[in-house]
Amino acid sequence: MERKRVSSGSPWEKPIGFCRAMRVGNQIVVAGTAPVAPDGTTAAPGDPYRQAVRCFEIIKDAIEQLGGSLDDVVRTRMYVVDLSHAEEIGRAHGEYFRSVRPVATMVGTSGLVRDDFLVEIEADCIVED
């Protein structure tokens, strides 16, 4: 099957050897997505809600570039450096997925690529043709 890839321009994509998202058949998989602002800085430092929103914006854009929509999301994974932010990150998730209700996992982690990243999010889709 053909693989279609989307690049977000992340500085880590080429050295590590990955893409933001890939579609194979009717499946779209979005890599761990951090709250990177368009200028490459960290979006909303110190604000877990706004950082999660930024992650979902990037994820939505990648999915749409591959012919899907947020309605096609079947699973999300949220990696959180401070689980006391779970409610704020969950609120952002609910705003994007309240009607979709994908399977979701939130995991506490000791750190992410940048010290000021509070959350990183992945998504998997099955696109109905």
MMTF fields as JSON, N, C-alpha, C and O atoms, coordinates in Angstrom:
{
  "mmtfVersion": "1.0.0",
  "mmtfProducer": "UNKNOWN",
  "numBonds": 515,
  "numAtoms": 516,
  "numGroups": 129,
  "numChains": 1,
  "numModels": 1,
  "chainsPerModel": [1],
  "groupsPerChain": [129],
  "chainIdList": ["A"],
  "bondAtomList": [4, 2, 8, 6, 12, 10, 16, 14, 20, 18, 24, 22, 28, 26, 32, 30, 36, 34, 40, 38, 44, 42, 48, 46, 52, 50, 56, 54, 60, 58, 64, 62, 68, 66, 72, 70, 76, 74, 80, 78, 84, 82, 88, 86, 92, 90, 96, 94, 100, 98, 104, 102, 108, 106, 112, 110, 116, 114, 120, 118, 124, 122, 128, 126, 132, 130, 136, 134, 140, 138, 144, 142, 148, 146, 152, 150, 156, 154, 160, 158, 164, 162, 168, 166, 172, 170, 176, 174, 180, 178, 184, 182, 188, 186, 192, 190, 196, 194, 200, 198, 204, 202, 208, 206, 212, 210, 216, 214, 220, 218, 224, 222, 228, 226, 232, 230, 236, 234, 240, 238, 244, 242, 248, 246, 252, 250, 256, 254, 260, 258, 264, 262, 268, 266, 272, 270, 276, 274, 280, 278, 284, 282, 288, 286, 292, 290, 296, 294, 300, 298, 304, 302, 308, 306, 312, 310, 316, 314, 320, 318, 324, 322, 328, 326, 332, 330, 336, 334, 340, 338, 344, 342, 348, 346, 352, 350, 356, 354, 360, 358, 364, 362, 368, 366, 372, 370, 376, 374, 380, 378, 384, 382, 388, 386, 392, 390, 396, 394, 400, 398, 404, 402, 408, 406, 412, 410, 416, 414, 420, 418, 424, 422, 428, 426, 432, 430, 436, 434, 440, 438, 444, 442, 448, 446, 452, 450, 456, 454, 460, 458, 464, 462, 468, 466, 472, 470, 476, 474, 480, 478, 484, 482, 488, 486, 492, 490, 496, 494, 500, 498, 504, 502, 508, 506, 512, 510],
  "bondOrderList": [1, 1, 1, 1, 1, 1, 1, 1, 1, 1, 1, 1, 1, 1, 1, 1, 1, 1, 1, 1, 1, 1, 1, 1, 1, 1, 1, 1, 1, 1, 1, 1, 1, 1, 1, 1, 1, 1, 1, 1, 1, 1, 1, 1, 1, 1, 1, 1, 1, 1, 1, 1, 1, 1, 1, 1, 1, 1, 1, 1, 1, 1, 1, 1, 1, 1, 1, 1, 1, 1, 1, 1, 1, 1, 1, 1, 1, 1, 1, 1, 1, 1, 1, 1, 1, 1, 1, 1, 1, 1, 1, 1, 1, 1, 1, 1, 1, 1, 1, 1, 1, 1, 1, 1, 1, 1, 1, 1, 1, 1, 1, 1, 1, 1, 1, 1, 1, 1, 1, 1, 1, 1, 1, 1, 1, 1, 1, 1],
  "groupList": [{"groupName": "MET", "atomNameList": ["N", "CA", "C", "O"], "elementList": ["N", "C", "C", "O"], "formalChargeList": [0, 0, 0, 0], "bondAtomList": [1, 0, 2, 1, 3, 2], "bondOrderList": [1, 1, 2], "singleLetterCode": "M", "chemCompType": "L-PEPTIDE LINKING"}, {"groupName": "GLU", "atomNameList": ["N", "CA", "C", "O"], "elementList": ["N", "C", "C", "O"], "formalChargeList": [0, 0, 0, 0], "bondAtomList": [1, 0, 2, 1, 3, 2], "bondOrderList": [1, 1, 2], "singleLetterCode": "E", "chemCompType": "L-PEPTIDE LINKING"}, {"groupName": "ARG", "atomNameList": ["N", "CA", "C", "O"], "elementList": ["N", "C", "C", "O"], "formalChargeList": [0, 0, 0, 0], "bondAtomList": [1, 0, 2, 1, 3, 2], "bondOrderList": [1, 1, 2], "singleLetterCode": "R", "chemCompType": "L-PEPTIDE LINKING"}, {"groupName": "LYS", "atomNameList": ["N", "CA", "C", "O"], "elementList": ["N", "C", "C", "O"], "formalChargeList": [0, 0, 0, 0], "bondAtomList": [1, 0, 2, 1, 3, 2], "bondOrderList": [1, 1, 2], "singleLetterCode": "K", "chemCompType": "L-PEPTIDE LINKING"}, {"groupName": "VAL", "atomNameList": ["N", "CA", "C", "O"], "elementList": ["N", "C", "C", "O"], "formalChargeList": [0, 0, 0, 0], "bondAtomList": [1, 0, 2, 1, 3, 2], "bondOrderList": [1, 1, 2], "singleLetterCode": "V", "chemCompType": "L-PEPTIDE LINKING"}, {"groupName": "SER", "atomNameList": ["N", "CA", "C", "O"], "elementList": ["N", "C", "C", "O"], "formalChargeList": [0, 0, 0, 0], "bondAtomList": [1, 0, 2, 1, 3, 2], "bondOrderList": [1, 1, 2], "singleLetterCode": "S", "chemCompType": "L-PEPTIDE LINKING"}, {"groupName": "GLY", "atomNameList": ["N", "CA", "C", "O"], "elementList": ["N", "C", "C", "O"], "formalChargeList": [0, 0, 0, 0], "bondAtomList": [1, 0, 2, 1, 3, 2], "bondOrderList": [1, 1, 2], "singleLetterCode": "G", "chemCompType": "PEPTIDE LINKING"}, {"groupName": "PRO", "atomNameList": ["N", "CA", "C", "O"], "elementList": ["N", "C", "C", "O"], "formalChargeList": [0, 0, 0, 0], "bondAtomList": [1, 0, 2, 1, 3, 2], "bondOrderList": [1, 1, 2], "singleLetterCode": "P", "chemCompType": "L-PEPTIDE LINKING"}, {"groupName": "TRP", "atomNameList": ["N", "CA", "C", "O"], "elementList": ["N", "C", "C", "O"], "formalChargeList": [0, 0, 0, 0], "bondAtomList": [1, 0, 2, 1, 3, 2], "bondOrderList": [1, 1, 2], "singleLetterCode": "W", "chemCompType": "L-PEPTIDE LINKING"}, {"groupName": "ILE", "atomNameList": ["N", "CA", "C", "O"], "elementList": ["N", "C", "C", "O"], "formalChargeList": [0, 0, 0, 0], "bondAtomList": [1, 0, 2, 1, 3, 2], "bondOrderList": [1, 1, 2], "singleLetterCode": "I", "chemCompType": "L-PEPTIDE LINKING"}, {"groupName": "PHE", "atomNameList": ["N", "CA", "C", "O"], "elementList": ["N", "C", "C", "O"], "formalChargeList": [0, 0, 0, 0], "bondAtomList": [1, 0, 2, 1, 3, 2], "bondOrderList": [1, 1, 2], "singleLetterCode": "F", "chemCompType": "L-PEPTIDE LINKING"}, {"groupName": "CYS", "atomNameList": ["N", "CA", "C", "O"], "elementList": ["N", "C", "C", "O"], "formalChargeList": [0, 0, 0, 0], "bondAtomList": [1, 0, 2, 1, 3, 2], "bondOrderList": [1, 1, 2], "singleLetterCode": "C", "chemCompType": "L-PEPTIDE LINKING"}, {"groupName": "ALA", "atomNameList": ["N", "CA", "C", "O"], "elementList": ["N", "C", "C", "O"], "formalChargeList": [0, 0, 0, 0], "bondAtomList": [1, 0, 2, 1, 3, 2], "bondOrderList": [1, 1, 2], "singleLetterCode": "A", "chemCompType": "L-PEPTIDE LINKING"}, {"groupName": "ASN", "atomNameList": ["N", "CA", "C", "O"], "elementList": ["N", "C", "C", "O"], "formalChargeList": [0, 0, 0, 0], "bondAtomList": [1, 0, 2, 1, 3, 2], "bondOrderList": [1, 1, 2], "singleLetterCode": "N", "chemCompType": "L-PEPTIDE LINKING"}, {"groupName": "GLN", "atomNameList": ["N", "CA", "C", "O"], "elementList": ["N", "C", "C", "O"], "formalChargeList": [0, 0, 0, 0], "bondAtomList": [1, 0, 2, 1, 3, 2], "bondOrderList": [1, 1, 2], "singleLetterCode": "Q", "chemCompType": "L-PEPTIDE LINKING"}, {"groupName": "THR", "atomNameList": ["N", "CA", "C", "O"], "elementList": ["N", "C", "C", "O"], "formalChargeList": [0, 0, 0, 0], "bondAtomList": [1, 0, 2, 1, 3, 2], "bondOrderList": [1, 1, 2], "singleLetterCode": "T", "chemCompType": "L-PEPTIDE LINKING"}, {"groupName": "ASP", "atomNameList": ["N", "CA", "C", "O"], "elementList": ["N", "C", "C", "O"], "formalChargeList": [0, 0, 0, 0], "bondAtomList": [1, 0, 2, 1, 3, 2], "bondOrderList": [1, 1, 2], "singleLetterCode": "D", "chemCompType": "L-PEPTIDE LINKING"}, {"groupName": "TYR", "atomNameList": ["N", "CA", "C", "O"], "elementList": ["N", "C", "C", "O"], "formalChargeList": [0, 0, 0, 0], "bondAtomList": [1, 0, 2, 1, 3, 2], "bondOrderList": [1, 1, 2], "singleLetterCode": "Y", "chemCompType": "L-PEPTIDE LINKING"}, {"groupName": "LEU", "atomNameList": ["N", "CA", "C", "O"], "elementList": ["N", "C", "C", "O"], "formalChargeList": [0, 0, 0, 0], "bondAtomList": [1, 0, 2, 1, 3, 2], "bondOrderList": [1, 1, 2], "singleLetterCode": "L", "chemCompType": "L-PEPTIDE LINKING"}, {"groupName": "HIS", "atomNameList": ["N", "CA", "C", "O"], "elementList": ["N", "C", "C", "O"], "formalChargeList": [0, 0, 0, 0], "bondAtomList": [1, 0, 2, 1, 3, 2], "bondOrderList": [1, 1, 2], "singleLetterCode": "H", "chemCompType": "L-PEPTIDE LINKING"}],
  "groupTypeList": [0, 1, 2, 3, 2, 4, 5, 5, 6, 5, 7, 8, 1, 3, 7, 9, 6, 10, 11, 2, 12, 0, 2, 4, 6, 13, 14, 9, 4, 4, 12, 6, 15, 12, 7, 4, 12, 7, 16, 6, 15, 15, 12, 12, 7, 6, 16, 7, 17, 2, 14, 12, 4, 2, 11, 10, 1, 9, 9, 3, 16, 12, 9, 1, 14, 18, 6, 6, 5, 18, 16, 16, 4, 4, 2, 15, 2, 0, 17, 4, 4, 16, 18, 5, 19, 12, 1, 1, 9, 6, 2, 12, 19, 6, 1, 17, 10, 2, 5, 4, 2, 7, 4, 12, 15, 0, 4, 6, 15, 5, 6, 18, 4, 2, 16, 16, 10, 18, 4, 1, 9, 1, 12, 16, 11, 9, 4, 1, 16],
  "groupIdList": [1, 2, 3, 4, 5, 6, 7, 8, 9, 10, 11, 12, 13, 14, 15, 16, 17, 18, 19, 20, 21, 22, 23, 24, 25, 26, 27, 28, 29, 30, 31, 32, 33, 34, 35, 36, 37, 38, 39, 40, 41, 42, 43, 44, 45, 46, 47, 48, 49, 50, 51, 52, 53, 54, 55, 56, 57, 58, 59, 60, 61, 62, 63, 64, 65, 66, 67, 68, 69, 70, 71, 72, 73, 74, 75, 76, 77, 78, 79, 80, 81, 82, 83, 84, 85, 86, 87, 88, 89, 90, 91, 92, 93, 94, 95, 96, 97, 98, 99, 100, 101, 102, 103, 104, 105, 106, 107, 108, 109, 110, 111, 112, 113, 114, 115, 116, 117, 118, 119, 120, 121, 122, 123, 124, 125, 126, 127, 128, 129],
  "secStructList": [7, 7, 3, 3, 3, 3, 7, 7, 7, 7, 6, 6, 2, 2, 2, 2, 6, 7, 7, 1, 3, 3, 3, 3, 6, 6, 3, 3, 3, 3, 3, 3, 3, 7, 7, 5, 7, 6, 6, 1, 1, 5, 1, 1, 6, 6, 7, 2, 2, 2, 2, 2, 2, 2, 2, 2, 2, 2, 2, 2, 2, 2, 2, 2, 2, 6, 6, 7, 7, 4, 4, 4, 3, 3, 3, 3, 3, 3, 3, 3, 1, 7, 4, 4, 4, 2, 2, 2, 2, 2, 2, 2, 2, 2, 2, 2, 2, 6, 6, 6, 7, 7, 3, 3, 3, 3, 3, 3, 7, 1, 7, 7, 1, 1, 6, 6, 7, 7, 3, 3, 3, 3, 3, 3, 3, 3, 7, 7, 7],
  "xCoordList": [0.836, 0.0, 0.877, 1.964, 0.362, 1.078, 1.072, 0.077, 2.189, 2.299, 2.299, 3.101, 1.402, 1.362, 1.813, 1.322, 2.746, 3.324, 3.052, 2.925, 2.968, 2.866, 4.03, 4.325, 4.674, 5.74, 5.245, 4.581, 5.572, 5.188, 6.353, 6.208, 7.506, 8.679, 9.405, 10.277, 9.066, 9.725, 11.222, 11.639, 12.04, 13.487, 13.954, 15.091, 13.103, 13.492, 13.183, 13.701, 12.348, 11.906, 13.054, 13.172, 13.893, 14.965, 16.039, 16.385, 16.581, 17.643, 17.19, 17.953, 15.94, 15.431, 14.872, 14.882, 14.383, 13.846, 12.384, 12.029, 11.529, 10.09, 9.323, 9.909, 8.021, 7.155, 6.059, 5.854, 5.374, 4.307, 3.16, 2.64, 2.769, 1.647, 1.81, 2.466, 1.196, 1.254, -0.104, -0.795, -0.458, -1.676, -1.281, -0.532, -1.795, -1.652, -3.056, -3.661, -3.561, -4.936, -5.898, -5.873, -6.753, -7.734, -7.285, -8.077, -6.012, -5.508, -4.573, -3.726, -4.743, -3.843, -3.301, -4.049, -1.991, -1.334, -0.571, 0.202, -0.795, -0.12, 0.882, 0.533, 2.128, 3.209, 2.977, 2.127, 3.738, 3.7, 3.852, 4.832, 2.887, 2.808, 2.943, 2.132, 3.979, 4.271, 3.702, 3.372, 3.589, 3.003, 3.992, 4.431, 4.324, 5.287, 4.523, 3.61, 4.902, 4.298, 4.808, 5.826, 4.121, 4.558, 5.998, 6.658, 6.486, 7.858, 8.894, 10.075, 8.463, 9.389, 9.593, 10.237, 9.051, 9.157, 8.064, 7.216, 8.101, 7.065, 5.828, 5.909, 4.688, 3.426, 2.986, 3.089, 2.506, 1.872, 2.682, 2.173, 3.921, 4.718, 3.97, 3.407, 3.977, 3.358, 1.853, 1.263, 1.209, -0.246, -0.618, -0.629, -0.92, -1.191, -2.408, -2.401, -3.439, -4.626, -4.275, -4.57, -3.652, -3.305, -2.298, -2.344, -1.39, -0.444, -1.18, -0.872, -2.142, -2.922, -3.71, -3.774, -4.302, -5.028, -4.097, -4.479, -2.874, -1.918, -1.598, -1.521, -1.414, -1.176, -2.336, -2.122, -3.562, -4.729, -4.855, -5.313, -4.461, -4.474, -3.53, -3.882, -2.325, -1.329, -1.823, -1.701, -2.377, -2.91, -4.033, -4.053, -4.954, -6.082, -5.583, -6.071, -4.626, -4.074, -3.443, -3.66, -2.667, -2.021, -3.05, -2.924, -4.069, -5.116, -5.844, -6.109, -6.164, -6.878, -6.028, -6.554, -4.721, -3.836, -3.828, -3.541, -4.143, -4.156, -5.565, -5.777, -6.528, -7.868, -8.81, -9.883, -8.421, -9.28, -9.824, -9.639, -10.501, -11.02, -10.933, -10.665, -11.16, -11.155, -12.231, -12.103, -13.281, -14.326, -13.8, -14.414, -12.67, -12.076, -11.149, -10.679, -10.883, -9.96, -10.592, -11.72, -9.837, -10.323, -9.527, -9.971, -8.337, -7.523, -6.625, -6.06, -6.5, -5.525, -4.694, -5.144, -3.463, -2.57, -1.978, -1.422, -2.101, -1.602, -0.523, -0.757, 0.664, 1.794, 1.947, 2.134, 1.864, 1.755, 2.881, 3.079, 3.61, 4.716, 4.264, 5.009, 3.072, 2.547, 1.063, 0.233, 0.751, -0.633, -1.616, -2.826, -1.129, -2.057, -2.678, -3.642, -2.127, -2.681, -3.685, -4.185, -3.984, -4.851, -6.207, -6.708, -6.798, -8.12, -8.091, -8.984, -7.06, -6.966, -6.717, -7.307, -5.846, -5.556, -6.783, -7.117, -7.446, -8.678, -9.773, -10.552, -9.838, -10.832, -10.591, -11.534, -9.317, -8.994, -9.376, -9.94, -9.078, -9.435, -10.946, -11.411, -11.701, -13.152, -13.685, -14.671, -13.055, -13.502, -13.337, -14.129, -12.328, -12.089, -12.834, -13.194, -13.069, -13.552, -14.802, -15.121, -15.51, -16.689, -17.688, -18.237, -17.929, -18.9, -18.27, -18.978, -16.962, -16.263, -15.999, -16.189, -15.56, -15.27, -14.339, -14.707, -13.114, -12.169, -11.681, -11.857, -11.076, -10.41, -9.256, -8.571, -9.045, -8.015, -7.203, -7.717, -5.925, -5.022, -4.258, -3.802, -4.119, -3.287, -2.252, -2.595, -0.988, 0.116, 1.017, 1.353, 1.404, 2.389, 3.782, 4.098, 4.611, 5.983, 6.926, 6.513, 8.177, 9.13, 9.655, 10.283, 9.418, 9.874, 9.607, 9.33, 9.697, 9.531, 10.758, 11.68, 10.785, 11.972, 12.45, 13.654, 11.53, 11.88, 11.35, 10.274, 12.1, 11.699, 10.385, 9.683, 10.038, 8.799, 7.599, 6.518, 7.773, 6.631, 5.932, 6.565, 4.655, 3.87, 3.079, 2.636, 2.895, 2.075, 2.546, 3.034, 2.388, 2.614, 1.484, 1.117, 0.936, -0.274, -0.12, 0.425, -0.605, -0.651, -2.111, -2.994, -2.356, -3.713, -3.66, -2.753, -4.643, -4.819, -6.214, -7.173, -6.323, -7.606, -7.884, -6.974, -9.147, -9.612, -10.594, -11.634, -10.243, -11.026, -12.012, -11.628, -13.274, -14.296, -14.399, -14.608, -14.251, -14.32, -15.732, -15.964],
  "yCoordList": [-1.189, 0.0, 1.247, 1.281, 2.251, 3.522, 4.207, 4.168, 4.829, 5.624, 7.097, 7.535, 7.852, 9.301, 9.933, 9.581, 10.866, 11.481, 12.979, 13.638, 13.494, 14.928, 15.312, 14.638, 16.395, 16.941, 18.231, 19.033, 18.431, 19.688, 20.675, 21.812, 20.234, 21.101, 21.069, 21.902, 20.132, 19.999, 19.815, 19.082, 20.465, 20.295, 18.879, 18.521, 18.079, 16.722, 15.694, 14.578, 16.049, 15.061, 14.438, 13.213, 15.253, 14.704, 13.974, 12.845, 14.576, 13.869, 12.542, 11.577, 12.501, 11.28, 10.333, 9.118, 10.874, 10.049, 9.695, 8.516, 10.699, 10.449, 11.563, 12.56, 11.393, 12.421, 12.721, 11.951, 13.82, 14.206, 13.206, 12.801, 12.808, 11.886, 11.075, 11.496, 9.901, 9.023, 8.368, 7.983, 8.257, 7.526, 6.309, 6.409, 5.167, 3.92, 3.333, 2.967, 3.249, 2.785, 3.739, 4.946, 3.186, 4.031, 4.431, 4.952, 4.182, 4.523, 5.732, 5.839, 6.627, 7.767, 7.678, 7.499, 7.806, 7.794, 9.105, 9.475, 9.804, 11.078, 10.872, 10.402, 11.232, 11.082, 11.958, 12.848, 11.694, 12.544, 13.99, 14.36, 14.805, 16.192, 17.112, 17.083, 17.922, 18.846, 20.23, 20.515, 21.081, 22.405, 23.418, 24.346, 23.219, 24.098, 25.19, 24.908, 26.425, 27.571, 27.629, 27.013, 28.357, 28.453, 28.949, 28.605, 29.749, 30.26, 29.313, 29.652, 28.133, 27.141, 27.211, 26.339, 28.239, 28.339, 27.478, 26.915, 27.388, 26.662, 27.541, 28.686, 26.998, 27.729, 27.767, 26.766, 28.895, 29.064, 28.461, 27.598, 28.891, 28.342, 28.435, 29.476, 27.341, 27.317, 27.104, 27.03, 27.001, 26.879, 25.528, 25.398, 24.527, 23.189, 23.133, 22.392, 23.897, 23.915, 24.433, 23.773, 25.599, 26.198, 25.333, 25.254, 24.683, 23.79, 22.603, 22.205, 22.042, 20.925, 21.384, 20.668, 22.56, 23.102, 23.213, 22.854, 23.707, 23.834, 22.459, 22.315, 21.458, 20.092, 19.634, 19.086, 19.854, 19.429, 20.198, 19.637, 21.459, 22.227, 21.605, 21.452, 21.249, 20.631, 19.269, 18.936, 18.488, 17.161, 17.289, 16.567, 18.195, 18.408, 18.757, 18.21, 19.653, 20.063, 18.872, 18.694, 18.06, 16.896, 15.9, 15.392, 15.622, 14.675, 15.18, 14.413, 16.464, 17.03, 17.007, 16.798, 17.219, 17.148, 15.748, 15.587, 14.744, 13.363, 12.876, 11.68, 13.802, 13.457, 12.98, 12.452, 13.16, 12.763, 13.961, 15.107, 13.675, 14.737, 14.258, 13.085, 15.159, 14.769, 13.733, 12.974, 13.689, 12.676, 11.26, 10.288, 11.141, 9.837, 9.334, 8.198, 10.156, 9.767, 8.667, 8.795, 7.582, 6.463, 6.293, 5.601, 6.928, 6.79, 8.011, 8.508, 8.487, 9.527, 9.057, 8.274, 9.562, 9.31, 10.649, 11.372, 10.973, 12.241, 11.961, 11.273, 12.502, 12.346, 13.665, 14.718, 13.593, 14.781, 14.77, 13.769, 15.878, 15.906, 16.155, 15.868, 16.678, 16.921, 16.545, 17.253, 15.434, 14.95, 15.857, 15.65, 16.849, 17.824, 18.69, 19.412, 18.623, 19.35, 18.509, 18.946, 17.309, 16.388, 17.006, 16.829, 17.717, 18.29, 19.328, 19.356, 20.186, 21.225, 20.613, 21.042, 19.616, 18.946, 18.156, 18.139, 17.509, 16.79, 17.712, 17.325, 18.924, 19.901, 20.228, 20.297, 20.428, 20.692, 19.489, 19.654, 18.293, 17.074, 17.019, 16.706, 17.319, 17.299, 18.301, 18.025, 19.45, 20.461, 19.986, 20.352, 19.186, 18.672, 17.368, 17.092, 16.564, 15.205, 14.819, 13.633, 15.766, 15.439, 14.566, 13.623, 14.869, 14.073, 12.838, 11.876, 12.848, 11.725, 10.614, 9.432, 11.014, 10.111, 8.953, 7.787, 9.283, 8.209, 7.553, 8.097, 6.395, 5.788, 6.736, 7.225, 6.991, 7.958, 7.439, 6.774, 7.764, 7.412, 8.663, 9.421, 8.875, 9.963, 9.335, 8.629, 9.602, 8.985, 10.072, 11.034, 9.917, 10.815, 10.399, 9.21, 11.378, 11.11, 12.075, 13.155, 11.694, 12.537, 13.704, 14.604, 13.716, 14.837, 14.62, 13.506, 15.722, 15.69, 16.345, 16.73, 16.476, 16.939, 18.314, 18.542, 19.216, 20.534, 20.624, 20.111, 21.268, 21.396, 22.147, 21.931, 23.027, 23.798, 23.172, 23.761, 21.988, 21.241, 20.575, 19.852, 20.81, 20.207, 18.998, 18.19, 18.869, 17.796, 17.473, 18.34, 16.22, 15.768, 14.78, 13.969, 14.852, 14.078, 13.338, 13.88, 12.094, 11.277, 11.009, 11.106, 10.674, 10.319, 9.267, 9.262, 8.381, 7.366, 7.52, 7.783, 7.352, 7.513, 6.307, 5.632, 6.072, 5.178, 6.003, 6.44, 6.203, 7.047, 6.184, 5.222, 6.538, 5.836, 6.459, 7.665, 5.64, 6.162, 6.248, 6.665],
  "zCoordList": [0.0, 0.0, 0.0, 0.576, -0.66, -0.722, 0.645, 1.369, 0.979, 2.208, 1.828, 1.002, 2.43, 2.232, 3.541, 4.614, 3.443, 4.642, 4.678, 3.646, 5.907, 6.15, 7.05, 8.036, 6.691, 7.526, 8.147, 7.49, 9.42, 10.059, 10.069, 10.519, 9.572, 9.602, 10.928, 11.173, 11.781, 13.08, 12.886, 11.989, 13.707, 13.567, 13.888, 13.582, 14.493, 14.875, 13.789, 13.836, 12.814, 11.831, 11.035, 10.985, 10.42, 9.58, 10.389, 10.042, 11.456, 12.178, 12.79, 12.831, 13.266, 13.904, 12.855, 13.05, 11.744, 10.672, 10.862, 10.86, 11.027, 11.153, 10.464, 10.042, 10.351, 9.801, 10.828, 11.766, 10.649, 11.575, 11.539, 12.579, 10.315, 10.176, 8.904, 7.951, 8.917, 7.755, 7.542, 8.485, 6.258, 5.898, 5.077, 4.105, 5.485, 4.746, 4.646, 5.653, 3.428, 3.249, 3.927, 3.682, 4.785, 5.466, 6.878, 7.663, 7.192, 8.526, 8.469, 7.582, 9.424, 9.607, 11.024, 11.985, 11.131, 12.437, 12.57, 11.687, 13.682, 13.93, 15.061, 16.144, 14.789, 15.758, 16.984, 16.976, 18.022, 19.208, 18.796, 18.148, 19.169, 18.721, 19.921, 20.846, 19.883, 20.981, 20.661, 19.51, 21.667, 21.485, 20.899, 21.578, 19.641, 18.974, 18.236, 17.46, 18.483, 17.807, 16.364, 16.051, 15.484, 14.089, 13.92, 12.939, 14.862, 14.76, 15.373, 15.441, 15.818, 16.361, 17.863, 18.445, 18.492, 19.946, 20.587, 19.896, 21.895, 22.615, 22.736, 23.181, 22.337, 22.453, 23.912, 24.62, 24.353, 25.67, 26.82, 27.535, 27.012, 28.108, 29.442, 29.78, 30.181, 31.496, 31.511, 32.589, 30.346, 30.275, 29.657, 28.433, 30.477, 29.943, 29.018, 28.035, 29.319, 28.466, 27.071, 26.075, 26.992, 25.694, 24.947, 23.719, 25.669, 24.999, 24.375, 23.252, 25.091, 24.541, 23.316, 22.317, 23.388, 22.24, 21.039, 19.925, 21.255, 20.148, 19.561, 18.341, 20.404, 19.909, 19.037, 17.956, 19.499, 18.727, 17.409, 16.413, 17.39, 16.138, 15.111, 13.941, 15.565, 14.676, 14.197, 13.018, 15.112, 14.766, 13.741, 12.744, 13.982, 13.065, 11.667, 10.678, 11.58, 10.288, 9.562, 8.363, 10.276, 9.656, 9.141, 8.027, 9.952, 9.551, 8.308, 7.383, 8.291, 7.148, 5.882, 4.788, 6.019, 4.847, 4.235, 3.049, 5.043, 4.565, 4.225, 4.027, 4.157, 3.713, 4.807, 4.515, 6.065, 7.169, 7.908, 7.498, 9.009, 9.872, 11.322, 11.584, 12.239, 13.649, 13.947, 14.907, 13.148, 13.334, 13.093, 13.532, 12.399, 12.103, 13.217, 13.157, 14.219, 15.29, 16.137, 16.612, 16.315, 17.122, 18.413, 19.33, 18.492, 19.695, 19.847, 18.873, 21.083, 21.412, 22.591, 23.427, 22.635, 23.769, 24.177, 23.35, 25.458, 25.975, 27.003, 27.997, 26.754, 27.669, 28.415, 27.806, 29.738, 30.573, 31.62, 32.308, 31.735, 32.697, 34.128, 35.065, 34.314, 35.658, 35.655, 35.085, 36.291, 36.245, 36.979, 36.88, 37.709, 38.286, 37.186, 37.44, 35.955, 34.804, 34.024, 32.987, 34.513, 33.773, 33.44, 32.329, 34.375, 34.13, 33.013, 32.166, 33.007, 31.973, 30.593, 29.602, 30.536, 29.272, 28.823, 27.639, 29.765, 29.453, 28.938, 28.066, 29.467, 28.996, 27.52, 26.732, 27.153, 25.744, 24.884, 23.802, 25.353, 24.62, 24.411, 23.315, 25.444, 25.346, 24.339, 23.655, 24.24, 23.286, 21.846, 20.978, 21.592, 20.246, 19.971, 18.827, 21.01, 20.788, 21.573, 21.655, 22.145, 22.962, 22.206, 22.776, 20.941, 20.184, 19.541, 19.243, 19.323, 18.689, 19.707, 19.42, 20.889, 22.006, 21.631, 21.776, 21.141, 20.842, 22.131, 23.221, 21.994, 23.146, 23.484, 22.586, 24.756, 25.139, 26.315, 27.215, 26.274, 27.358, 27.759, 26.903, 29.071, 29.577, 30.502, 31.449, 30.215, 30.939, 31.508, 30.817, 32.762, 33.35, 32.919, 32.871, 32.608, 32.189, 32.89, 33.314, 33.011, 33.742, 32.924, 33.482, 31.629, 30.821, 29.351, 28.905, 28.595, 27.149, 26.522, 27.24, 25.211, 24.493, 24.967, 25.085, 25.234, 25.784, 27.206, 27.512, 28.055, 29.456, 29.633, 30.621, 28.69, 28.846, 28.133, 28.122, 27.538, 27.018, 28.195, 28.964, 28.34, 29.414, 28.949, 29.765, 27.621, 27.062, 25.646, 24.921, 25.278, 23.904, 23.599, 24.449, 22.385, 22.079, 20.75, 19.789, 20.707, 19.5, 19.141, 19.993, 17.88, 17.46, 16.357, 15.524, 16.37, 15.327, 14.745, 15.471, 13.417, 12.726, 11.835, 11.353, 11.64, 10.588, 9.76, 10.253, 8.502, 7.616, 6.844, 6.179, 6.942, 6.18, 4.797, 4.664, 3.778, 2.398, 1.902, 0.767]
}
